[in-house]
Structures are given as structure tokens and as C-alpha cells.
């Protein structure tokens, strides 16, 4: 039985919306040459390429973008689930931007990615410092959680989950990361599957996939640090190193293997 890995990106392999760090890139590039893995992100492919080196993307089996609504194989689009937001949803989001007590509006607040809608009060054009400031504000006010709950209450045909440090990902109901496992199984069926993400708890954009995998045999889910932590990739490295140690113990029929984080 093979082991198939699925990784979230922001907060799991990279700091949120930033490049993979040199030390982790060195570790992960070597690991990637020896394992089977897929990437899944709420971002589009263009943004992913700004954070993950192309040669690592080439080592993957495939890259799921826009919350699993697009799949890229060998840099070619394999499928695309289109989503056209309604005018009343767009009006609601614009009202939320106007009514928020957070003082800054940096621009690019509603980003239509074709397969999903990415919404941000502060705006995706904010600087790193502004991003971190809003993230702290949101932790204290739970603004994004409140907006996401309001969306799924008003529109029962939509999903809304918290993504990264400043955003909410909005998709048609069920068209989220939960669909990734079935797509992976089209390439590798009846194997062992491991998912690592930084928002695997309820309300996070990794939760739909984590929930399904936690309920299925031969599936494991690991949380990489705190949600959207700046150094979640360090926990990812520890998890992968510990899984490698466990595999060695199992191969040697030694049950005294270490516990995972």
C-alpha cells in the first residue's frame, strides 16, 4: 500500500502569502523526490507560483487550486468548476466592507477566481504589516467567522470558510476541499492518505477535507501548528520527519515508534 500525501499551502508549507523559506525548501524538495503528493490551496495557480518554486510543483502529482475547484496536471488545467456569484451576495459583501469597524481598506476586497469568491475586509492589496494587524483584529473580534456564518445562513446553497489570515472563501455548497480526496483516488485508489493543513478545525477552509478523511479508513489528518501561524511549516517538517521514523519502525516490526505532534 502506497502513502499519498495531500498538503495545504498557506500556513502549512509557506508563511501566509509568502515564499517558502530557504531552509524548509531545502528539506521539502528532498522529501518531495521520495514521496507521492498533491497540493491544495484556496489560491489560484498564479499566486501559488509566487510562493512555491516551480520545480517543487513539477514534483507533485497535481495542484488543486481555488479550494479544489480546479486541478492542474503538468501545468495544464484538467478541470474547472465555474461559479457565478449572485448580485445579492455581492451586495451583501459590499455592505460588510462598508460596515466593518476595521479602519483600513487596502483594495481588492472581492476577488472572483472563476471557481470561487475570495472576500477580504482589509483587502488583498494590503501590506504584510497590515495583513498581520487585521489578523490580530480578527482573532479578537471573530469578524470573519461572523460574516461566514451569516453567508451560510442566508444562502443555503453556499459554503463560506475562513482562509489564511484575512480572507473568506465562498463556493457553491460542497464545492470545497472536500472533493479533493475523491479526485486523488482517481489516480491512486485503495491506498493510505495523509492530509496536513493549518485550518483543519470546524470553520477553517481545510475542515471539509479533514472531516471527510477523519471519517474514512486508511486516512489521517494532521494539524500544522496554530491556524495561519507564521511558522506552521516547521510543524509540517516535524510531522513528516516523525512519519518517516514511524515507517522505519514499522518496517523493522518495532512498535516503539514516536508519537506525532
N, C-alpha and C positions, 0 to 999 in steps of 0.2 A: 504493500500500500504506500502510495506516494503522499507527501505532505505538501499541500498547496496553501500558500500564504496570500492574504489579502491585506493591503495596507491603506489606511487613510493617509493623507499627506500633511496638511497644516496641523502643527502641534504634535504630529506623530513621527514624521520623517524630517520636517523642517520647522523652524520657528514660523509663526503665523505670517504669511505673505512675504517671507524672506527666503533667501537661498539656503540650500543645505550647507551646514557648516563644514569646513575642510576636514576636521577630524572624523565627523560622522560619515562624510562622503567616502573617505578612505576605507573606513570599516564596512560600510554598506555596499560599496562597489565590489569588494572581495566576497562578501556574503552573497550578493546577487548572482555571482558567477556559478554558485554551487547550489542554488535553490530555485524553485518554481514559484513565481509570484505575480500578482496583479496589483495595480494601484487603483484607488477610487477616491475621487475628490468632488467637492461641490463646484470647484473652479472649472473654467473651460481649458482646452489644451494649451492655448496661448499663454495663460497665466501659469499653468503647471510648468511649462518650459522655462519660465523665468526663475523657477525655484529648484527644479531638478535637472541635472545635466542630461543632455540628450543620450549619451552613451548608457546611462542607467535606465532611461525609458526604453532604450533598444533592448536591454537585457530582460525587461519584463515580458510577460506573455500578452499583456494588453493593458490599456489605460481606460478606465471608466471615468468619464467627466460629467459635469452638471448633475451630480448626485446619482450617477448610474444611468442617466437617460441618454448618454452617448457612449459608444465603445469604439476605441481606436486600436486598430491592429496594424503593426508595421507602418505607423504614421498615416494610415488611411482610415476614414470613417466607415465603420462596419454597420452601425445602426444609429438612428436618431429619433427619439420620441419627441415630437413637437408639442409645444404648449403655448396657447394664445391666451394671455390673461384678459379677464373681462374688464370693462370700463368701470364698473362699480368697485372692483378690487383695487384698481389703480387710483381711483378717487379716495378710497379709504386710506391707502398708503400715503398719499399726498397730505391728507388731513393729519395723519400721525406725525409726519415730518414737521408740519406747522405747529402742532400742539405739544410736542415734546419740550420738556424743561431743560434739556441739554442745550447749551448755548451755541455750539458750533455747527455750521452747515458747510461741509467742505466740497460738496458736489458729487455727482454720480451716485444718487441715492437709490434709484430703481434701475437695476441692470437686467435687461432681458437677454438671457443666454440661449434663447430659442427653445430649449428643453426645460428650462426652469427660470424662475424670477428670483434674483438676489436683491434683498432690501436692506438698507442701512440708514439709520437716523443721521449719524455723523457724516456718512458719505464715503465711498471707496477711494475718493481722491485725497483723503486725509493723510497726514504725515505719520510716521511711526510713533512719534511722541503723542500726537492727537489720538491715534488708534489705541494706545495703551491707556490714555486718560479716559476715553469713552468706555473701555473695557472695565476699568475700576468703577466708573459711574454705573455701569450696567450691573455689576456684581452687587452693588448697594441697593439699586432701585428695582432690579429684575424687570427692566423695561422691555427687553426683547422677549422674555418669557410671557409677559402680559400681552404683548402685541400678537405673538404666535398663537396664544390661546384664544384670543379674540377672532383671529382669522379662521381657525378650525371650528369655532363655534358658529360663526356667521356663514361659512361656506363648507358644507359637509362633503363637498367633492374635492377639497383641497387638503394637502398636508403642509404644515409650516413648522420648521425645526430650526433651532439655533445652530449657526455655523461659525467657526472661527471666533474672532474677538469682537466683531462689530456688526455681524450680519444675521439675517434670517433667510433661509432657503425655502422657497414656496414652489410646490409642484402639484400636479394632479394627484389625488389620493392613491397611494400605493406605488406611485412612480418615483420612488426614492431609492436609497441604497439597499433596501430590502430585496430588490430584484437582482442584485449582483450575484448572489450565490447560485441561483438557477442558471444564470448566464455562464458562470465559471464551470458549472457541472456539464455544460455542453462540450467543453474542451477536456475536462477531467472529471469523469463520473466515478462514484464509489471510492473516493479517496478520503484522506484526512484533511480537514480545512481549518486554518487558523486565521483569525481576524485580529488586527491590532489597530486601535483607534484611540483618540483622546476625548471623544464625546460619546461614550457608549451607554451613558445613563439616559433615563427617560427624558425626552425633550431635546436631546442632542441629535445632530444630524448623522451620527454613527449608530444611534439606537435602533433604527428599523432593521438594519443588518444584524446588529448584535443580538437583538431579541429573537430573530428567527434562528440564528446559529446556536443560541443558548438552549433552544428547544429541540435541537436535532442531534442525532448520534454522529460521532466522528467529527464534531465541530467544537472549537474552543475559541473563546474571546478573551482578549487581554486589554486592560486599560493602561494607556501610556501616560502616566503622571496625572496631574490635575488638568481639567478642561482648558485648552488653549494656553497651557503653560509655555513659557519661552524655551524651556529645556526638556520638553516631553520626549524628544528624540533620544535623550540619554537613557530614559527608561526603556524605550524601544530597543536600544542596543543591549541593555541588561537582560531584557526578556529573551532576545534572540540568542545571547550567549548562554543563558540558563537552559533554554530549549535544546541547544546543541549539547550541553553537558548531560541533560536527561537522555537524549538519544544515545549518547555513548554508554551510559549506564545500562540502558535497556538492551543495547547490542551485546553487552558483556553479561547480561542477565543479573545485574546488580540493582536491587531495588532501593538502595540508599542514595537516591538522587535528590538534588536540592529542590526547595520549594520555589515556585515562581513568585515574582513580586506581587 
